[in-house]
Amino acid sequence: MDETRPVKIQVRGLSKVFGKQPKKALELRDQGLKRPEILEKTGQTLGLSDISFDVYEGELLVIMGLSGSGKSTLIRCLNRLIDTTEGEIIIDGENIPTLGEKALLECRRRHFSMVFQNFALFPHRTVQQNAEFGLEIRGVEKSERQSIAHNALKQVGLEAGKTLPQSTIRWYAATRWACSRPGERCQRALNGRGVLGPRPADP
C-alpha cells in the first residue's frame, strides 16, 4: 500500500458487545477468555474485539469472513447504525462515535452509502429515480443529480434500463449479466425470466 496517500478511515481498538454489561465482557476478554466463554459467564455477546485498520484514499477494502463473524456489525459500526462499545472510527478527522445527532447526519450524507443484501428500492420510482434518491434528499439540483445517477448506472451497465420500473430491474440486470457470457448461460437466463421477475414490456 502506498502510504503517501491520505488515510480516509482510521479504526483503532474497535469493540462491540451486545448486552447490558459490556464492561464485564471486555474485562473477561482482556483476561484471555473467548467469545463462547464470555457468553456463558455473562450472557453478553462479543460481536467485535479490538479491531484496528486503515483505509487509504482510493483503496477498495473487502471484508470477508464466515457467517456470524461480525462483518455486518463492523460495517454498521462504521456508519454508526450500531453504536460501538469502545474504540475510535476517524473519517476525515472526525471521530464518528463522538458525533452529535446533527453532525452524524451530515457525516452520513457526505461520506456514506450502503447497499443492503436485499433490494431496498421504491416500487413507484424508475431505476434512474431510485439511483437519484440519495442526492435528492441532499438537495442536489435535478439536472445535476440526473447526470450523476446516469453516469453511475452507466458504470454498472444499466443505463439502458434507467427508465424501467424498479420491479423489472432484477430481470434486466440478471439477463445482462448472463448475456455477457457465452450463449448457453444467456439462453438459460432468458428461459428462466419467470423466476427472476416479469419481463419489461416491449416499447
Buried (B, 14 or more C-beta within 10 A) or exposed (E): EEEEEEBBBBBBEBBBBBBEEBEBBBEBBEEEBEBEBBBEEBEBBBBBBEBEEBBBEEEEEEEEEEEEEBBBBBBBBBBBEBEBBBBBBBBEEBEBBEBEEEEBEEBBBEBBEEEEEEEEBEEEBBBBBBBBBBBEEEEBEEEEBBBBBBEBBEEEEBBEBBEBBBBBBBBBBBBBEBBEEEEEEBEEBBEEBEEBBEEBEEE
